Amino acid sequence: MERIIFITSSRVPPVRWRQAFPRAEIVDSLPAGVGEGSLVWLHNLTPAQLPGGQRPAGARFIVMHDEPSDAAGLTALAQGASGYCHAHATPELLQTIAEVVRKQGLWVGESLLNRLLGGISVRSPMAGKHESHPALTTLSEREREVALCIARGEPNKTIARRLDIAERTVKAHLTSVFEKLGVRDRLQLALLLNSAG
């Protein structure tokens, strides 16, 4: 049975956690009997910092920091976290994160995502050859430009400046690109364009 558990040393955890998940357990250490499919939210902790290295099989970890940073996010992901977010995210965002993680997805903020995408691009066998990827033939010229920027790990703001268009226009092109190429998000798009055609 799925459990939602927040592990925190805070004496007064944010009310929004309870608003997002009214039945959540808010505790200071990992309780016994955490089963497969449970979501364990770690407040200012990483999976490696759990006492005794407890890592229940099948549980998914989401790390939350009061002051998130890309470096801390990369550390959390390297230690097996399925998500990384701000500890004071809205209840709606917390629910969205939980839904993504439940579906075996990965949740990170835009800054960290772009850093990951940039790393994929640098190590890709397609590095410097994205323009020749066969998937791009189905896109309009502007969609193609936007997709190539994503493959290089550029954020929307940078793409908008580079192409001299509004950020909302970048988002509209991305929506169309996702639909045409059958991908769900920026990460899938980058993985597709960084794989050999």
C-alpha positions in Angstrom: 0.0 0.0 0.0 1.3 3.4 -0.9 2.3 5.7 1.9 3.3 9.4 1.6 5.9 10.2 4.2 7.7 13.5 4.8 10.9 13.1 6.8 12.0 16.4 8.4 13.8 17.7 11.5 11.7 20.9 11.4 9.5 21.4 14.4 7.0 23.3 12.3 6.8 21.7 8.9 5.1 23.8 6.1 1.3 23.6 6.3 1.2 23.1 2.5 2.5 19.6 2.8 -0.6 18.6 4.7 -2.7 20.6 2.3 -1.3 18.6 -0.6 -1.5 15.2 1.2 -4.0 15.3 4.1 -3.1 11.7 5.1 0.7 12.1 4.9 2.9 11.0 7.7 5.2 13.8 8.8 8.0 12.2 10.9 11.7 12.8 11.9 13.0 9.4 10.7 12.0 6.6 8.3 9.2 4.5 9.9 9.1 0.8 9.7 7.1 -1.0 7.0 7.6 1.4 4.1 6.4 -0.6 1.1 6.7 -0.6 -2.6 5.2 2.5 -4.3 5.5 4.7 -1.2 6.7 8.3 -1.8 9.3 9.4 0.7 9.9 13.2 0.7 13.2 14.1 2.3 13.4 17.6 3.8 17.0 18.9 3.5 18.3 15.3 3.4 19.4 13.1 0.6 18.8 9.3 0.3 22.4 8.6 1.5 21.7 10.6 4.7 19.0 8.2 5.9 20.0 6.7 9.2 21.7 3.3 8.7 21.4 3.7 4.9 17.8 2.5 5.0 16.5 2.3 1.5 13.2 0.4 1.3 12.8 -1.5 -1.9 10.3 0.0 -4.3 10.0 3.3 -2.4 10.6 6.5 -4.4 12.5 9.4 -2.9 11.9 13.1 -3.5 14.4 15.5 -2.0 13.1 19.0 -0.9 15.4 21.8 0.1 14.7 25.1 1.7 17.3 26.7 -0.5 17.5 24.5 -3.6 20.6 24.6 -5.9 21.6 22.7 -9.0 24.6 21.2 -7.2 22.4 19.8 -4.4 19.9 18.6 -7.0 22.6 16.7 -8.9 23.7 15.1 -5.7 20.2 14.0 -4.8 19.7 12.5 -8.3 23.0 10.7 -8.1 21.9 9.1 -4.8 18.8 7.8 -6.4 16.2 10.5 -5.8 13.3 10.6 -8.4 12.7 14.2 -7.8 14.2 17.5 -6.5 12.2 20.6 -5.6 11.8 23.5 -3.3 10.5 22.6 0.2 7.9 25.4 0.0 6.4 24.4 -3.3 2.6 25.0 -3.6 0.3 22.1 -2.7 -0.7 21.8 -6.4 2.9 21.5 -7.5 3.6 18.9 -4.8 0.7 16.9 -6.1 2.0 17.2 -9.7 5.5 16.1 -8.6 4.0 13.1 -6.8 2.0 12.1 -10.0 5.1 12.4 -12.2 7.2 10.3 -9.8 4.4 7.7 -9.4 4.5 7.2 -13.2 8.3 6.5 -12.9 9.1 10.0 -14.1 11.8 12.3 -12.9 11.1 15.8 -11.5 13.6 18.6 -11.5 13.4 22.4 -11.9 14.1 24.1 -15.3 17.6 25.2 -14.3 18.7 21.7 -13.3 16.9 20.2 -16.3 18.8 22.4 -18.7 22.1 21.5 -17.0 21.3 17.8 -17.4 20.3 18.4 -21.1 23.5 20.2 -21.7 25.5 17.3 -20.3 23.6 14.9 -22.6 24.4 17.0 -25.6 28.1 17.2 -24.9 28.4 13.4 -24.4 26.1 12.5 -27.4 27.4 10.8 -30.5 25.2 13.4 -32.3 27.1 16.3 -30.7 27.6 19.0 -33.4 25.4 16.9 -35.8 21.9 17.5 -34.4 20.9 19.3 -37.6 21.1 16.1 -39.5 18.8 14.1 -37.3 16.0 12.5 -39.4 13.3 13.4 -36.8 13.7 17.1 -37.7 12.3 16.6 -41.2 8.7 16.7 -40.0 9.1 20.1 -38.3 8.7 23.6 -39.7 11.9 25.7 -39.9 11.1 27.6 -36.6 10.1 24.4 -34.8 13.4 22.9 -36.0 15.4 25.8 -34.6 13.6 25.6 -31.2 14.2 21.8 -31.1 17.9 22.2 -31.8 18.2 24.7 -29.0 16.6 22.2 -26.6 19.0 19.5 -27.8 21.8 21.8 -26.8 20.3 22.3 -23.3 19.2 25.9 -23.7 16.4 27.3 -21.5 13.3 29.0 -23.0 14.6 32.5 -22.2 17.8 32.0 -24.0 16.0 30.5 -27.0 13.6 33.4 -27.1 16.6 35.9 -27.2 18.5 33.8 -29.7 15.6 33.6 -32.1 14.2 37.1 -31.3 10.7 35.7 -30.4 8.6 35.9 -27.2 9.0 33.2 -24.6 5.4 32.2 -25.0 6.1 31.6 -28.7 8.9 29.3 -27.8 6.5 27.3 -25.6 3.9 27.2 -28.4 6.6 25.8 -30.8 7.6 23.3 -28.2 4.1 22.0 -27.8 3.9 21.5 -31.5 7.3 19.8 -31.6 6.3 17.4 -28.8 3.2 16.5 -30.6 4.8 16.0 -34.0 7.7 13.9 -32.6 5.6 11.9 -30.1 7.6 13.0 -27.1 6.3 14.1 -23.7 8.8 16.7 -22.6 12.1 18.5 -23.1 14.1 15.6 -21.7 12.6 13.1 -24.1 13.1 15.6 -27.0 16.8 16.0 -26.0 17.3 12.3 -25.7 15.7 11.7 -29.1 17.8 14.3 -30.8 21.0 13.2 -29.1 20.5 9.6 -30.2 21.8 8.4 -33.5 18.9 8.6 -36.0 
